[in-house]
Every structure is written in structure tokens, then in C-alpha cells.
């Protein structure tokens, strides 16, 4: 992964506004933890109402924060008046999502004019212990216009 220069000088403000409009993030209690060109982190505290039948954070919730972290990482490098949509992703779940807090990190691997390829991961955090939960490879599409 390289160092990227955003084409939108107000990328962080636009990203924060777009994140605030994603009501799913509010519904599950996710919040932005870090924003930089080509990188976005999203935090989520464990909640029992977001678990599956074994008591782990549901894979759909893990995927939701990871997809958004990757999509917003791509968004940081897009020109003004752009939007972002997921074209595809693949997720590998490598451990049960068990922890007090979860951190989704999305990173741009290769930005493009129309398609951007990203990698991401979710880690479970429990006190001093951090454990990798999921890995994602995603392709994001740049929408033109508001």
C-alpha cells in the first residue's frame, strides 16, 4: 500500500457527512475511529442484540462495518461530487467475533478512475488482547455526480 494524495481537499468533511447519512451505522452503534487518504477505521462496541445464536457478533454485522471501512477508504481518494458503491467483496472469517470492541480497517490497494480495489480486516479487542476476526478484499465503484 502506498501513500495517496486525495483529489478532494475536503475529503474528510465529505466522508464524515456521508458516514452520518448511513443510518445502518447509527443503528448498530458504529463510529469513525480514523480517517486518512486511502485508509478508514470504524469502531463498534459489542452489543448482545447484534449477536448470532452462539453469542458472537453476527457475521453480517462484521461484514457491514468492514464493507463500509473499505468503501469509505476508496471514497477518500475520489474527486468531489463522487459517491461510492460496492461492486463485490470476498470475506474470510478467521476467528469467532468475540470481544468487547471491534475495529474494522479499510485500505486502498489500487485506486482507479472508476474502480478501486481495497483490503480490510476486522479485529476483536478485549482488554490488551487483539485478535483478527475477518479479512476482506473488495472492489468499489465511483458514482459520478451528487
C-alpha positions, 0 to 999 in steps of 0.5 A: 500500500502506498501513500495517496494524495486525495483529489478532494481537499475536503475529503474528510468533511465529505466522508464524515457527512456521508458516514452520518447519512448511513443510518445502518451505522447509527443503528448498530452503534458504529463510529469513525475511529480514523480517517486518512487518504486511502485508509478508514477505521470504524469502531463498534462496541459489542452489543448482545442484540447484534449477536448470532445464536452462539453469542458472537457478533453476527457475521453480517454485522462484521461484514457491514462495518468492514464493507463500509471501512473499505468503501469509505477508504476508496471514497477518500481518494475520489474527486468531489461530487463522487459517491461510492458503491460496492461492486463485490467483496470476498470475506474470510472469517478467521476467528469467532467475533468475540470481544468487547470492541471491534475495529474494522480497517479499510485500505486502498490497494489500487485506486482507479478512475472508476474502480478501486480495489481495497483490503480490510480486516476486522479485529476483536479487542478485549482488554490488551488482547487483539485478535483478527476476526475477518479479512476482506478484499473488495472492489468499489465503484465511483458514482459520478455526480451528487 
